[in-house]
């Protein structure tokens, strides 16, 4: 009986913690409802921008697949761990971070994870102080322009979605408000649920469940080691293949996209794919619009189309 009571209170506490985290990830606002802010990237690979936090200029990484992460919290609320793809703990608690000025916009009341000392040390090697995550980004529209090496923070997507040959792909969200897509390889009957990530340098990172359950998708004798730059997600190489096609909603894309197995609890679609398009993300419409680049800088060629 005592064990049952203890289990009940433990489960109830877990439920309460997740409910608090859900509310925290929805919180916040921005004071800029009409203007456009252009932020130029300060890194040659990742979208790192200069912002202002706690009266100092800082470099923060924009990552669609993570919540905001910072070195200090105004008010801790939830004690829950955030684990990256390599199994490292990025944060053990969540609360409200200090106001963040991005261009002319100030974001306040935003939920954030408190970076662990190990995660802080990793980011500091790249002179990065924090992560601009999906739960902050949901309050604006974000247009990533790799050709101009910048991101534009806008009040709405209308200025961008009328661009020629734009492909619109809807998304769902996880608890951190990160977009989720379903991806299919070579018309393989099972779909991989993954998160587009501007903080992961690879192509497709399959999660542990997909890697284990669908081994017939990749024959061991054909696997090769694929490496890519280190990132906050902790994985920089793995066994995989270059795939010749993928399908995400209405997009059917032919190219050599690196796909690797992993033991991660989540799957990612990284910059090897995302750099092939300029793109717009808007949480109110739950849509990502892909805009073909004028001068693609990528491995192989791209032939993209809407499916009939």
C-alpha positions as a printed NumPy array, in Angstrom:
array([[  0.   ,   0.   ,   0.   ],
       [  2.768,   2.422,   0.95 ],
       [  4.543,   1.68 ,  -2.343],
       [  1.348,   2.393,  -4.296],
       [  0.875,   5.728,  -2.519],
       [  4.492,   6.718,  -3.16 ],
       [  4.151,   5.776,  -6.839],
       [  0.946,   7.829,  -7.106],
       [  2.612,  10.951,  -5.707],
       [  5.677,  10.434,  -7.908],
       [  3.559,  10.139, -11.054],
       [  1.482,  13.134, -10.024],
       [  4.633,  15.199,  -9.469],
       [  5.972,  14.196, -12.912],
       [  2.672,  15.198, -14.489],
       [  2.731,  18.536, -12.68 ],
       [  6.327,  19.193, -13.735],
       [  5.535,  18.522, -17.4  ],
       [  2.424,  20.718, -17.216],
       [  4.543,  23.526, -15.758],
       [  7.15 ,  23.039, -18.487],
       [  4.431,  23.149, -21.146],
       [  3.12 ,  26.459, -19.758],
       [  6.654,  27.832, -19.484],
       [  7.4  ,  27.025, -23.131],
       [  4.285,  28.954, -24.204],
       [  5.168,  32.038, -22.144],
       [  6.689,  35.324, -23.25 ],
       [  6.168,  38.189, -25.656],
       [  7.989,  40.723, -27.829],
       [  7.51 ,  44.478, -27.981],
       [  8.05 ,  44.67 , -31.756],
       [  4.858,  43.869, -33.656],
       [  5.548,  45.778, -36.868],
       [  9.272,  46.158, -37.575],
       [ 11.824,  43.975, -39.345],
       [ 15.197,  43.163, -37.788],
       [ 18.079,  41.857, -39.919],
       [ 20.77 ,  39.989, -37.997],
       [ 23.962,  38.906, -39.754],
       [ 25.565,  35.606, -38.862],
       [ 28.951,  35.766, -37.175],
       [ 29.855,  32.13 , -37.906],
       [ 30.651,  30.572, -41.291],
       [ 28.495,  27.469, -40.683],
       [ 25.963,  27.96 , -37.895],
       [ 23.433,  30.819, -37.536],
       [ 25.142,  32.628, -34.661],
       [ 23.978,  36.224, -34.072],
       [ 24.858,  39.087, -31.755],
       [ 22.2  ,  39.933, -29.154],
       [ 22.054,  41.847, -25.877],
       [ 21.423,  40.133, -22.537],
       [ 22.011,  41.512, -19.052],
       [ 23.448,  44.75 , -20.526],
       [ 26.157,  43.012, -22.541],
       [ 26.626,  42.068, -26.183],
       [ 26.676,  38.286, -26.587],
       [ 26.794,  35.664, -29.326],
       [ 23.852,  33.248, -29.36 ],
       [ 23.174,  30.252, -31.599],
       [ 19.752,  29.932, -33.245],
       [ 18.501,  26.331, -33.111],
       [ 14.96 ,  25.369, -34.155],
       [ 15.24 ,  21.987, -32.434],
       [ 16.002,  23.236, -28.899],
       [ 14.358,  25.498, -26.328],
       [ 16.168,  28.624, -25.155],
       [ 19.205,  27.853, -23.02 ],
       [ 21.184,  30.371, -20.973],
       [ 23.647,  30.684, -18.115],
       [ 21.243,  32.299, -15.629],
       [ 17.544,  32.28 , -14.739],
       [ 15.477,  34.969, -13.033],
       [ 13.103,  32.452, -11.482],
       [ 13.604,  28.631, -11.634],
       [ 10.305,  26.783, -12.059],
       [ 10.801,  23.17 , -13.164],
       [ 13.408,  20.53 , -12.343],
       [ 13.575,  18.412, -15.502],
       [ 16.629,  17.32 , -17.51 ],
       [ 17.254,  18.178, -21.161],
       [ 19.448,  15.542, -22.832],
       [ 21.123,  15.995, -26.22 ],
       [ 21.556,  13.391, -28.975],
       [ 24.808,  12.093, -27.478],
       [ 23.22 ,  11.569, -24.069],
       [ 24.847,  14.613, -22.44 ],
       [ 22.796,  16.776, -20.066],
       [ 22.369,  20.31 , -21.418],
       [ 20.105,  21.516, -18.607],
       [ 18.613,  20.202, -15.348],
       [ 16.14 ,  22.988, -14.614],
       [ 13.91 ,  25.477, -16.428],
       [ 12.676,  28.925, -15.515],
       [ 12.469,  32.459, -16.925],
       [ 15.527,  34.022, -18.491],
       [ 16.393,  37.756, -18.432],
       [ 14.995,  39.96 , -21.241],
       [ 16.789,  39.436, -24.539],
       [ 17.229,  42.209, -27.113],
       [ 17.407,  40.91 , -30.691],
       [ 17.922,  43.829, -33.047],
       [ 15.254,  46.374, -32.083],
       [ 13.015,  43.725, -30.518],
       [ 12.972,  42.855, -26.824],
       [ 11.722,  39.397, -25.818],
       [ 10.537,  39.138, -22.195],
       [  9.074,  36.451, -19.978],
       [ 10.67 ,  33.72 , -22.084],
       [ 11.198,  30.248, -20.637],
       [ 14.71 ,  28.841, -20.699],
       [ 16.792,  25.939, -19.536],
       [ 19.762,  26.654, -17.27 ],
       [ 22.894,  25.45 , -19.058],
       [ 24.987,  22.914, -17.17 ],
       [ 28.642,  23.749, -16.59 ],
       [ 29.652,  21.188, -19.232],
       [ 27.267,  22.672, -21.809],
       [ 28.503,  26.177, -20.982],
       [ 32.098,  25.044, -21.462],
       [ 31.272,  23.533, -24.865],
       [ 29.559,  26.705, -26.069],
       [ 32.315,  28.925, -24.695],
       [ 34.858,  27.174, -26.943],
       [ 32.959,  28.863, -29.791],
       [ 32.379,  32.087, -27.826],
       [ 28.64 ,  31.382, -27.643],
       [ 26.726,  32.355, -24.503],
       [ 23.22 ,  31.067, -25.165],
       [ 20.696,  29.352, -27.445],
       [ 17.802,  31.138, -29.16 ],
       [ 15.3  ,  28.3  , -29.2  ],
       [ 11.916,  27.544, -30.69 ],
       [  9.928,  28.775, -27.68 ],
       [ 11.295,  32.307, -28.229],
       [ 11.105,  32.112, -32.004],
       [  7.382,  31.261, -31.889],
       [  6.615,  34.925, -31.104],
       [  7.835,  36.136, -34.538],
       [  8.425,  34.994, -38.128],
       [ 12.028,  34.047, -39.027],
       [ 13.45 ,  34.163, -42.54 ],
       [ 16.846,  32.457, -42.995],
       [ 18.795,  33.824, -45.976],
       [ 22.024,  31.864, -46.431],
       [ 23.013,  33.871, -49.512],
       [ 22.957,  37.138, -47.553],
       [ 24.293,  35.333, -44.458],
       [ 21.519,  36.66 , -42.238],
       [ 18.18 ,  36.02 , -40.576],
       [ 15.287,  38.485, -40.713],
       [ 12.952,  38.607, -37.707],
       [  9.564,  39.756, -38.983],
       [  6.035,  40.302, -37.658],
       [  4.463,  37.998, -40.285],
       [  5.488,  35.743, -43.199],
       [  3.635,  37.561, -46.015],
       [  6.746,  39.338, -47.301],
       [  8.523,  36.021, -47.947],
       [  5.985,  33.35 , -48.877],
       [  5.247,  34.916, -52.285],
       [  8.82 ,  34.254, -53.456],
       [  9.034,  32.15 , -56.673],
       [  8.914,  28.331, -56.421],
       [  8.227,  28.423, -52.7  ],
       [  7.289,  25.051, -51.185],
       [  5.1  ,  25.151, -48.054],
       [  5.492,  22.341, -45.514],
       [  3.305,  22.266, -42.357],
       [  4.731,  21.099, -39.05 ],
       [  3.678,  19.809, -35.648],
       [  5.443,  20.876, -32.437],
       [  6.953,  19.162, -29.432],
       [  6.769,  20.441, -25.853],
       [  9.646,  22.871, -26.526],
       [  7.697,  24.282, -29.531],
       [ 10.257,  22.819, -31.941],
       [  8.877,  21.956, -35.402],
       [  8.477,  18.266, -36.267],
       [  8.253,  16.716, -39.737],
       [  7.674,  13.191, -40.986],
       [ 10.284,  12.02 , -43.468],
       [ 10.219,   9.027, -45.803],
       [ 13.311,   7.512, -47.474],
       [ 13.147,   5.971, -50.94 ],
       [  9.45 ,   5.21 , -50.42 ],
       [ 10.361,   3.017, -47.427],
       [  6.959,   2.271, -45.776],
       [  7.824,   3.682, -42.33 ],
       [  8.286,   7.372, -41.655],
       [ 10.865,   8.989, -39.405],
       [  9.62 ,  11.81 , -37.148],
       [ 12.4  ,  14.376, -36.935],
       [ 13.125,  17.988, -36.056],
       [ 14.716,  20.462, -38.48 ],
       [ 17.782,  21.796, -36.685],
       [ 19.882,  24.866, -37.48 ],
       [ 22.264,  23.784, -34.723],
       [ 23.165,  20.378, -36.194],
       [ 25.671,  20.316, -39.061],
       [ 24.844,  16.869, -40.475],
       [ 22.109,  15.578, -42.752],
       [ 19.626,  13.134, -41.195],
       [ 20.284,  11.756, -37.707],
       [ 18.015,   8.749, -37.127],
       [ 16.92 ,   8.193, -33.538],
       [ 17.622,   4.995, -31.589],
       [ 14.146,   3.518, -32.068],
       [ 14.13 ,   3.936, -35.845],
       [ 17.739,   2.744, -36.098],
       [ 16.997,  -0.421, -34.098],
       [ 13.566,  -1.344, -35.485],
       [ 14.239,  -0.801, -39.171],
       [ 17.692,  -2.258, -39.723],
       [ 16.591,  -3.527, -43.128],
       [ 16.511,   0.126, -44.138],
       [ 20.329,   0.099, -44.087],
       [ 22.4  ,  -2.995, -44.78 ],
       [ 25.407,  -3.196, -42.436],
       [ 27.777,  -4.212, -45.22 ],
       [ 27.069,  -0.954, -47.059],
       [ 27.533,   1.405, -44.126],
       [ 30.343,   3.942, -44.045],
       [ 31.603,   6.406, -41.466],
       [ 30.214,   9.876, -42.063],
       [ 31.665,  12.838, -40.165],
       [ 30.563,  16.464, -39.791],
       [ 31.406,  19.421, -37.51 ],
       [ 30.779,  19.236, -33.759],
       [ 27.628,  20.867, -32.4  ],
       [ 25.537,  21.349, -29.26 ],
       [ 23.825,  18.024, -30.068],
       [ 27.042,  16.138, -29.3  ],
       [ 27.257,  13.801, -32.301],
       [ 29.824,  14.533, -35.015],
       [ 30.087,  11.172, -36.801],
       [ 28.266,   7.891, -37.28 ],
       [ 27.652,   4.884, -39.478],
       [ 25.375,   5.615, -42.394],
       [ 24.767,   6.032, -46.092],
       [ 24.139,   8.732, -48.668],
       [ 20.479,   8.417, -49.691],
       [ 19.208,   9.347, -53.145],
       [ 15.701,  10.546, -52.269],
       [ 13.497,  11.697, -49.443],
       [  9.938,  12.898, -49.065],
       [  8.612,  15.427, -46.562],
       [  4.942,  16.198, -47.093],
       [  4.727,  17.773, -50.577],
       [  8.481,  17.944, -51.104],
       [ 10.174,  15.184, -53.073],
       [ 13.884,  15.82 , -53.114],
       [ 16.562,  13.87 , -55.008],
       [ 20.153,  14.15 , -53.87 ],
       [ 22.947,  12.499, -51.9  ],
       [ 21.85 ,  13.253, -48.351],
       [ 23.96 ,  11.746, -45.507],
       [ 21.844,   9.636, -43.14 ],
       [ 23.361,   8.092, -40.006],
       [ 22.197,   5.781, -37.251],
       [ 22.396,   6.872, -33.625],
       [ 21.301,   6.067, -30.082],
       [ 19.652,   9.467, -29.731],
       [ 16.177,   9.818, -28.242],
       [ 15.256,  12.23 , -31.053],
       [ 15.915,  12.528, -34.787],
       [ 17.265,  15.585, -36.601],
       [ 17.388,  17.101, -40.077],
       [ 20.441,  19.328, -40.121],
       [ 22.19 ,  22.035, -42.07 ],
       [ 23.423,  19.729, -44.837],
       [ 19.799,  19.785, -45.988],
       [ 18.641,  23.176, -44.679],
       [ 21.515,  25.068, -46.327],
       [ 20.059,  24.047, -49.694],
       [ 17.153,  26.453, -49.21 ],
       [ 16.462,  29.856, -47.82 ],
       [ 13.423,  29.3  , -45.617],
       [ 10.749,  31.01 , -43.548],
       [  9.356,  29.661, -40.257],
       [  6.086,  30.838, -38.722],
       [  4.551,  29.228, -35.629],
       [  1.156,  30.878, -35.897],
       [  0.515,  29.117, -39.193],
       [  2.705,  26.149, -38.178],
       [  4.428,  26.318, -41.542],
       [  7.938,  26.292, -42.981],
       [  8.312,  27.702, -46.496],
       [ 11.35 ,  26.52 , -48.489],
       [ 12.7  ,  28.954, -51.096],
       [ 15.144,  27.517, -53.701],
       [ 18.489,  29.317, -53.571],
       [ 19.794,  31.176, -56.589],
       [ 23.323,  29.869, -56.086],
       [ 23.135,  26.594, -54.153],
       [ 26.272,  25.623, -52.251],
       [ 25.792,  21.941, -51.683],
       [ 26.888,  18.398, -52.422],
       [ 25.419,  17.229, -55.747],
       [ 22.41 ,  18.739, -57.471],
       [ 18.871,  19.379, -56.322],
       [ 15.724,  18.523, -58.223],
       [ 12.749,  19.453, -56.088],
       [  9.07 ,  19.458, -56.897],
       [  5.653,  19.366, -55.357],
       [  4.169,  15.908, -55.484],
       [  1.011,  15.521, -57.577]])
